[in-house]
């Protein structure tokens, strides 16, 4: 039996699938079971637990978990004393940070946070919202929302809401208007302080962190491989937006070269016709799992 085991918290819910896809690209296959909070993982040194993102930072702080992935927002909400290993910018919708915004009814007179003095605000991020308005010197009543927060204003249960959004589409669909951005948040990889001080656990956490970032970096990159006549190489080099100098090898018994580069995926559609026009042939595009 392996005595070196890292207990890792995986966010359950909206981020679950995106997180498991990221881990799969990094090399860890996490397989959840129906009604089981302890999924299988292809690593004997890892024990995973599925848990609400709202709770993970508390479990990491008290040592129930050695490390975990959760939102910066929930770490702040819980005021958790943990080691922030790194930021991981990914989500269920896009690879950009989410925002907690202050929103009011589209036809309301409120235009600034100051206009809500004496009013009621509903949110799941209660502690953060309370601190935000207290620090701003704006007296408000902050009420915890158990869900369907956007409907609270429509139903007359609150004057405003503080809710998380990536695109603002859902908020607008409910007839609400954003009047302020309160917090930008993204997933963070965090560790328990005692676990971080343990040499084996720190090394394991750092390894996971390196490979997760490698998978995120590779998500927007592709490899291109092509054959180029030797006399056309200088013309081809002028086009290549490679991360580093391209890999070039001689093809056996010919005056052709094999050229390999890594580029941004959204550059490929414009780059390939230009490469062809300058003599490149047999151009192959391939996906990347990790770029370290």
N, C-alpha and C positions, 0 to 999 in steps of 0.2 A: 504493500500500500504506500502511495506517495504522501509523505507528510507535508510537503511543500504545496500548499493549495491557496489560490487567491479567490476570495469571494467577491463576485462582481455583480453589480446591480444594473439591469437592463430596463429602460423605461417601457412600461406597459401602456398600450393605448395608441394614440395617434402617431407617436414616433417609433412604435415597435417594429413595423415592417422596414422602415428606412434604416433603422439601427441594425437590424439583422442582415440587411443587404450590404451595409457598409462592412460589418464584421466578416461576412462571407467573402467579399473582395479582399479583405485583409488576411484571410486564411483560416478564419474560425467559423465553422458551420454550426449554427445554433438552431436546434429543432425543438420548438415548443410542443407540449402535449395538451390536449383538451382538458381544461379545468385543473391544470397542474402549473404551479408557479416556478418550477425548477426544470427548465428545458435542458435537453442533452446538448453537449458541446464536444467537439472532437479534440479535446485537450484535457489530459488527466490532471493538469495543474490548475484547472479552472473550474469553479462552481458558479453557475449563473442563477440569478433570481430575477423573476419578472415582478416589477413593482411600479406603482404609480410614480410618475416623475415628481409629483408634489412631495413625496415622502422620502425619496432616495437620499437627499442630502442629510436628513436627520439620521437615517440608518448608517450612513457612512461616518457621520460625526461620532455616533455612539459605539461604533465598532462592529455592529451587526454585519456590515459589509466592509470589505477592505477598500473597495473602489466602486465607482459607478458613473453612469452618464445621466445627466439631468440638466435642466435649464438654469442659466444664470439667474433668471427671475425667481425660481424656487429656492435657490441658495440664499438669495437676498431676503425672500419672504420668511424663510425659516431662521435667518440670521445664523446659519451653520458655520461652525469653525472647522474648516476642512482645507486640504491642500488642493489648489486648482492646478492640475497638471497641464492642461491646455484647453484652448477653444477649438471646438469642432463645428464648423459652419455647414450644417446640413439640416434638412427638415423633410416633412412629408410632401411639401409642395415644391420647394426650390432650395437652391444652395445660397440662401441669403438670410440674414438675421430677421427674426420676427420682432414686432413692436407691440408694447402695451400702450393703448391709446385711450384718451378720454373722449367719450362720444355722447352726444345729446340728440334729442329728436330733431329731425330736419327743419321743422317749423318753429322750434323754440327760440327764445330771444338770447340764449346764452352763446357767447362768442369766445370767452376766455375762461380759464379756471377760476379767476377771481369772481366771475359772475355767479358762481355756484355757492357762494357763501350762504350758510344756513340751509343748504339743500341736502338731499339724500343721494348717495352714490352706491351702486351695487357692483360688487366685484368678487372674484375668487381670490384675488391678490390683495387681501384685506390689510395686512400689516404694512406692506409697502405703500399702498394707497394712503393709509392713515398717516404714515410718516411723511409722505410727499406733501400732503396738504398742511400738515402741522408745521413742517419746515418752511412752507410758503406763507404761513400765517393766515391761512384761509380756513375758517371754522366750517366743517361739514360733518355730516353723519355718514359713516362708512358701514355698509351692511354686507355681510357675507352672502354670496350667491352660490347656490348649489348646482347651478347649470342653467342653460337657456338664458344667459345673461342679457343677450340682445333684446329679448322680449320684455324685460323688466320695465324699460322706459315706455314701450308701446302700451303695456298693460297698466301704466300709471303707478307702478310699484316703486319707481325710483325716478329721480330727475336726470340722472346721468349714469353712465357705466364706465368702468375701466376694464377693457377686454383686450385679449391678444389677437393680433392679425398679421398676416403676411402680405396680403394684397388689398385688404379693405373691402373686398367684394361682399362678404357676408354682412358686414356692418351696414353698407349702403343698401343691400337688399332688404334690410329691416327698416329702412327709412330713417336711418340715423346719420348724423354728421359728426366727423372727427374734428375736435377743436384744439387738441394738444397731443403730442407724443410725450409719454412719461418715461418710457424705458425701452431701450433696444436690447434684445436678448438673443442668445443662441445656446446650443448645447455645450456643456463643459464636461470634461473628463476630470473627475475629482477623486481624491484619495483620503483615507483616514490618516491622521497624523502619526499614529503609532505604526500603522502599516507602512507608511512612507519612510519611517526610520529603520524599518527592517530591511537589510540589504537584499535579501532574496525577493521580497515582495516589491521593493522599489524597482529592481531590475526587470521583473515581470511586467509591472505597470508601464515602465518606460518602453519595453519592447512592444506592448500592445499599442501604446501611443504612437510610436514610430510607424507601425504598419497601418494603423487607422489613417494617419495623415498621408501616408503613401497612397492608400486607396482613394482618398479624397482628391489628392493631386492628380491621380491618373484618370479621374472621372471626366475631366475636360480635355484630356490629351489622347492622341492616337499616334501610332507608329506608321511611317511611310517607308517603303522599300522599293527601289527602282534600279534599272540598268541604264547606264549612261555611257555613250561613246567618250573615250578619253579626251578627244579634242574639244568636246562640248562641256567639259567639267567646269571650267571657269565661268561660263555663262549660267550653268545650273547653280553654282555656288552663290551667285548674286541674288538668287530667289529664295534660298533656304533660310527660314526663320527658326533655326534649330535652337534648342535649349543650350547645347554645347556644339562643338565642331562635329560635323556628321561623321558617321563611321563609313569608311571607304575601303573596299577590297577589290583586288584584281580578279576578274573572271578567268578561269583556266584557259590558257592558249588563245586568248583574244586580246584585242586592244579596247575592251569594254570594262567598265567598273561597276561594282555593286555598291549602291549608296543607300544608307539607312539613317533616318532622322526621326525625331519626336517633335510634333507640332500641336498647336491648339486645334481641336476638332473643327471649330467653325472657320478655320482658314483653308481647309482642304478643298472645298468646292471651288475656290478661286485659284488655289495653287496648282492643282492638277493640270488644268488646260495650259497654264503657262509652262509647266515642266515638260509637257508633251511637245509644245511648240519649240522648245529648245533642245529637243532630241531625246528626252527620257522615254524609256519604254518599260513594259511589264511592271507598271506601278501597282504596288500592293498596299492597301490600307488595313491595319489590324488594331484591335482594341488592346488596352493595357489594364492590368489588374492593379498594379502598384507602381509608383515612381518614388523612390526613396532618395 
